[in-house]
Amino acid sequence: MPMYKLVIENKDGLTLEFNSINAAYYITNAQGLSPAKNTVNIDTAALIDGGTFNSAKVNTRSINLAFTIEYPVEANRLNIYKVLRAKEPIKIYYTSNLLDVFIEGYVETIDIGHFDKKQKASVSILCPFPFWKSAQEVVNELSTISNMFHFPFPYGEATGDTEFRFVFGSIESEAKAVVPNNGAIETGLTFELYARQNVSNPVIYDYITQDFLGINFSMQAGDLITIDTTTGNKSITLLREGDTTNIFNSLQRGSTWLQLAAGGSIYVYQVGSGSPQALEISIKHYDLFEGV
């Protein structure tokens, strides 16, 4: 059995699968799977030894795969062109005994050795976001209602009456969500705020850092507000009666675009008016990894 499996999938769901049992393609060389290159900016001054750290960033990732094309060679070669199409996004899935992750990118080049004795191919893929994401999105609930769904059948008194109690949940005085981050680095979050009744000016706090993210907005019953804190995709939108509206300007002064630290954090919330029990909040994120 192979130690890992790699699959490339395009936007239509067509795939190329590598290194699985009876695969049509076997990887012979792979570059760009380890952490992407960093750019570190250093300030220097005349007559002063060394320099001072200014900033650093992770650059885009380039993944280069070389692989053999197995029998039936021509059919499998033509299938490559169906999956790896120019200008269209693809996902690369990597699965091993310890990891199940993916990364998104775009095809730069495809080279085929048509006249090689053992026909080979190579592909270069550029990934604008350089980190691998967990295959499954992690979802946590931040609510004052704790799920306690069960079916107890208590013993009744000897009166001939039968009593059934079905406990669906309990209301807590303070809502909090312990959100783990099993990835290697800090990651952005998506908050989904659903109002079961009218409520206004919700604020979410990072219990550990004391940073907060709040909006000045009056929510009606049935409203869904989505807040994305991912770098490069920051947004606040309202879904009301089927229509989506940009409400970015509702961000409260002093707010921080909350990030989930490696290891995790704890989140709590409050509202300006209305009942806290009227608001349900989902916290979603992907664990991020620098390399595989």
N, C-alpha and C positions, 0 to 999 in steps of 0.2 A: 504494500500500500504506500502511496506517496505521502510525504510528510506535510504537504500543503496542496491546496488547490486554488487556482486563479481563474476567474471568469470575467470576460468583458461583455457588457450588455449595452445595446444602444437604446434610444428612446422608444423604439417600437417593440422592445422585449426580445429581439434577436440576440443570440449569444455565441461567443467563442469560448470553449472550455478547454483548459490546459491541465495536463498532468493527472487527469482522472483515469480510471480504468477504461481501456479501449478508447482513449481520447483521440481526436483527429489532429491534435497539435501538442507537441512537447517542447517545453522551454529549454533552450540550451544556454542562454545567458540573459540576465536581468539586471538592469541598472536603474537607480532612482527609487528603490523601495525603502532605503534607509532615510534618516532625517534629511530634509532639504537644506540647501546651503543658506547660511545666515550672512547678512550684511551688518557689520559693526562699524559705527561712525565714531571716530576719535578726534577730538580737538587738540591741536598742538599750538604751542606758542614759542616764539624765538627765545633762545637762551635758557629754556626750561626743559629738563630731561623728560623724556617720555611724553605722555599725553593724558587727556581726561576723557573718560567715557561720556558720549553724548547720547546716542540712541542705538537701537538694534532692531532688526526685523528679519523675519523668515521670508525668503524669496519664493517665487513660484517653483513648482516641482516639475521636473521633466523625467518621465518614465520611458525607458527604452527596453523593448523585449525582442529577443531573437529566438526563433522557434522553428522546428521542423514541421513539414506538412505531410501527414500520413496518408495512406491509401484509403479511399480513392483520391489521388492527388489533385486532379483537375477540379473535381466537384468541391473538394475542401478549399482549394485556392480561390475559386469563384465565390465561395461562401464568405471568405474574408472581406471581399469588397462589399458584400451585402450588409455586413455588420459594421465595418469601420468606414463610415461615410464622411466625406469632407464637410467641415463646418457644423457638424451636428454633435451634440453632447453624448458622452458615453460614461458608464460607470465601470470601475474595476473592483471586483470583489476578491478579497484574499481571506482564505479560511485555513487555519491550522488547528493543532490541538489546544492552543491557548488563545487564539485570536479569531474574531469573526468581524471583519471590517470592510469598508469600501472607500473609494475616493472618486471624485468626478473630474473629468477632463475633456480635452478635444484632441482629435488626431492631427498630428503635424505632417508626418510622412509615412508611407508604406513602401518597402522595397522587397521585391520577390526575386529570388535567384532561379529564374525559369530553367536554366540549363545546368544547374548543379546536379551531380549524381544523386544526391539526397536533397530534394527540393527544400529550400529554406526561405524564411521570410523574416523581416524585421519591421517593427513599428515604433514610432516615436509619439508619445502622448504628453501634451502640456496640461498641467493641473493648476489653474489659477489659485485655488485654495489649497495650500500645501499639506494639510493634515488629513490623516485617515480618520474616518468616522466609524463608530460602532454600527454594526449592521442594523440593529434595532434601536429606534428612538426610545429614550427612557422617559417615562411619564410618572409624575407624582401629583397627588391631590392636596391642595391647601384649602381646607373647609372646616367650619365649626361643627359639621356633622360627621361623626365617626361611624363607619360601617360596622354593624354588629349583626348582620343578617344570619339568623339561625331559627330552628324549629324546636323549641323546648316543649315538652308535654308534662307539665307539673301534675303531681298527684292531687286530686280533689278531696274534699271532705266526704265523709260517708253520708252524703245527702242525696246522692243520686245525680247531682249536677256534675257536668264535665266542663272543665275550664281549659281553654287554649290561649296561649300567649305567644304572639309572633313579634319578636324584637327586630326591627329593621335598622335602627341606628340610635345614637345618643347625641345630644347637643352639648358641646364643650364650651366652657367659658372663654377659652383662648384657643385659636386655631394656629397650628404650626405644622410645617412639613420639613422633615429631615431628608435632604436631597443628596444622595451620594454621587460622587464623580469618580468612577473607576478608571478614567483615562489618565494620561500622563501630564496634561496641561489644562490650563483654564479654558472654559468654554462659554459661549453665549447661551442665552435662555429664550424660550418662547413662553409667555404667560397668556393663558386664555381665561378671561373673566366673563362668567355667565351670570346674568342677573335674573333671579327667580321672582324678585319684586323690585320696586323702585329703590335705587340706592345711588349715592353720589360720592364723588371725590375719593376713590379707593387709593390706598397707599400700601405698598409691599415693602417690608423691611428685611434686610439681611441681618439676622439676629447676632451674628458673630462680628461683622465689620461695622454694624450700625448704619450702613448706607441705606438709602431708600429710593424707591421709584414710585412716583405718584402722578395721577392725572386729575385735572380739574374738569370733571364731566358728570352730568346727571344721566344715569343709566335708567332705562325703562325696563319693565319686565319683558324678558325675551331677548334683550340685547346681548351681543357677544363682542367683547373687545379683545383684540389680539395685539400683544406687544412683543416685538422681536428685538432682542438686545445683541444679536450677532453682529460682529464688526463687519461693516460694509453693507449690511442689510437692515439697519435699524429702522423700525417703523412702528406706528400705532394706527390701527384700523378699527372701524366700527362696522359690525354687521347688524343691520336693523331691517326687519321685514323683507329680507332678501337682497337689500341694497348694501354695498360696501362703500364706506366713506373714509377718507384719510383725515384723522384727527390728531396728527402729529403735534399741532400747536397747543394741544391740551396738556402737554407735559408740565408738571409742576416745577417751579423754580427750585433749584438745589437738588433736583433728582440726579441719580447716577444710573447709567445703563448697567444694571446689575449683571455680574459675571459669576459663574460657578467655579470656585477655586478647585484645584486638584485636591481630591480627598472629600470635597463636598461642603455643604453649609446647611443652615437652618433658616427658614423663611416664615415670617408672620405677617399679618395684615390688619388694617383697620379701615373704616369708612367714615366719611365726613357726616353723612346723614343716612338714615335708614337702618335696618337691622343687619349686622354682620352675617347672620344666618341666611340672608337673602342672596349672598354672593358665593358662587362656587369658582374656585381658581384651579386650573391645571398648569403644572410646570413641566415643560418638555425640554429635552436637550439630547445631544449626541455626545458620548464620550469621545475624546480626541486623542490621537496617538501620532507621535512624530515619525515613527518608522515601524516596519514589520520585520 
